Amino acid sequence: MTWTAFVGMKQLVSGSETEIVTALHGQAPPSLVFDDDTGRIVDLDLRGSLEEAVERARPVVRPGRPKLGVVSKEVSLLPRQWDWLAEQPRSASATLRRLVNEADQADPSTARARNAAYQAMSTLAGDLPGFEEASRALFSDDRVAFLRHTATWPSDVRDYVLRLVGPYIPPGYIDPEREQVVRWLETRPVGPIVMLNLLRFREIADYSATPELAPVEPIPGEEAYRRYSEHAEPFVIEAGGRVRWQARGAAAIIGPDDERWDRVLLVEHRSAEAFLAFASHAPYLAGLGHRTAALEDSRLVPLHDL
């Protein structure tokens, strides 16, 4: 079990119950402490010695939904959605409870993560602009839309919500896997290598992994990739390589209907060894975060002349 403490909208510390109590003992209590598993607020009793405070550190959750019984709250729906509910054989409340139960049972771990993220987000950002739109994006696993609607939020709040739900949002292929690189090298590639890059950009660049590179204002993924390209090209040239060709992509004519690539590049390297030296060069890696922030999905395929 882990907790996260916030002072206002700034994250103070995150860790186990013992670590949180140790970090906060003897200080003025923070505004909020969250249980990362549920997203709910927990109360801490930090009186007395550190040992006593640690012993008392148990998840005492502030009143919320009880384990049994029904809680009445307002529900906002579109007119056509109310019409659909009215046509169901059960009452509107029974129908809504059934739909929620079905969603939970479809993937319990995903539902639990979403609910925890939404619970914390409601507490921290319920009054912030774009909250309702961000909530819809959260429950539809649309990370791009979530980042767009939370672009003006405090970064600690946005990053915390993403941390709670992040493992369950299907990731794209952004960085090379070591096993795949090893398998490629086991083919003993000889001679010049042309790397085929298929790139799909995020609508809004996601700098949550490298906040030190983030611009002051949110930028499109394509702009983040342009910054990466300006950073990377001198190192490509220094390693004896060159960008041979690039073009704008589009949806596939043969292939899945929902597959599209925004940019296609052919980058030539003198050899596999030269490519690996370039890709592991520390000054180059310092700006790699622009690429990670820019891409929603990608492919990198080594090509060899016949």
ABEGO torsion letter per residue (X at the ends): XBBBBBBEABBABBEBAAAAAAAABGBBBBABBBBAAAGBBBBBBABEBAAAAAAABBBBBBBBBBABEBBBBBBBBBAAAAAAAAABABBAAAAAAAAAAAAAAABAAAAAAAAAAAAAAAAAAAABBGAAAAAAAAAAGBAAAAAAAAAABBAAAAAAAAAAAAAABBBBBABBBAAAAAAAAAAGBBEBBBBBBBBBBBABBBAAABAAABBABBBBAAAAAAAAAAAAAAAAAAAGBBBABBBBBBBBABEBAABBBABBBBBBBABAAAAAAAAABAAAAAAAAAAAAABABBBBBBBBBX
